[in-house]
Amino acid sequence: MNILKSSILKRHSIIIFLIILYFPTFWGYVSLGTGQLIYLVATTILTLPFFYNYKVYKLSLPRISVLFLLWTITYIATLVIQPVINNEIILKDFSDIIRPFIYLYFFIIGCVFGMRFGKNSFFISALIVTALLSLVFDGIKFFEQFQTITKLYSVFEFGELNYIRYSGTFGFCYDFGFVALLIYSISIVFYAKKGLTFILGCLIMMLVGSRSVILAFGVINGLYFFLFSKKQFFKKIILIPVFVLVVVFLYVIATTWEIPVASDSIRYSERLVNALSGTDADGSLGTRNNQLEVAIERFNKSPIFGVGPSKNDYPIEIQLGYYISSWGIVGTVIFYFIQFNFGIVAVRGIKSRETIVKYFSTANLLWLISALIVGMSTPITDQVRVFQLYYLIQGYQYGIVKSVIKTSH
């Protein structure tokens, strides 16, 4: 790759990240659905020049594209059976049909970046820098005079708990937290200052305040520490009490000093623990339990292809419940089979001799696992702004693995 092409590619990758991460949803000015539509159309149109410049349409599609096509066919089948099961058909039934194509669109963009960057780490660095810029947004949101800006992204009222939680430009704390888990996974794998990275990660997770994200954060650290860390086993055992002491120390500081957002997040987590032990009530847990019951009812109505998206009634926020009730057994199996394929590609990357490919694949595998946990709060890989980045990253993973295989032959 010559210097001119390299600089153009780097500039384009930054632009892609800025579009995905920072184009407004206007949620404080319009409805949730309208904002999502504006964002989706805008990000798709603004990234189309990339397809033209790199002639992506001339590239042979990866084999996994067949699964996305099958996914679309199942969505069409779900739409067709709606009159049969006496379900109302709404615009979202039709718009959801193109979802797998949109996912594939961003997957291919990432795949091209992966194949062209190969062993160059610029794409990874650009992701970290552009994503961390959203912390500036979380700083200004505490000042009421910046509401004109914050309303471009936040669906919540100024000063509410879900407003002050760290959510970047994503609007919802668990969406931002899920992306923060990717940044953390990359950082803990790539960078030498792992202790400092862990402490900063703890702080960010408390500020995010999503319990599913905090749980996923713990799982990521456990998996990395025991499966991927190069430390000898006895040293890992010795470090466990140190890890516990650090967590307790941060807990004491947050609760004693009443750090804004962090102390609220801790009390929120304590309430869940008490609810699970039967000593207290928890609204979110009760809501999720009710949603599971609704999901089962919808599944029983149409187990093969589901009943389609929610028709302005009770939403299902648990990802598995959402898929199994909305798209049935067929749609759910294809969705998770695609995620399984992403995991297989990441494992192949971990086995690579190229350090960048190996490290990125390790971080991505940890992120893929975390999606299963964060999915207990929301259909995380379907969320606007999240899914663009999610499928872009999985395409990049596919591309770098493919480029390494190609150069090794």
Secondary structure, DSSP 4 states (H G I P E B T S, - for coil): --HHHHHHHHHHHHHHHHHHHHS---TTTS-HHHHHHHHHHHHHHHHHHHHHHTTGGGSPPPTTHHHHHHHHHHHHHHHHTTTTTTPPP-HHHHHGGGHHHHHHHHHHHHHHHHHHHTT--HHHHHHHHHHHTHHHHHHHTTSGGGHHHHTTT--SPTTSHHHHS--TTSSSHHHHHHHHHHHHHHHHHH-S-HHHHHHHHHHHHHHH--HHHHHHHHHHHHHIIIII--S-HHHHHHHHHHHHHHHHHHHHHHHHTT-TTHHHHHHHHHHHHHHHHTSS--HHHHHHHHHHHHHHHHHHHSTTT---S--SS----SHHHHHHHHTHHHHHHHHHHHHHHHHHHHHHHHT-SSHHHHHHHHHHHHHHHHHHHHTTTS-GGGSTTHHHHHHHHHHHHHHHHHHHHHHT-
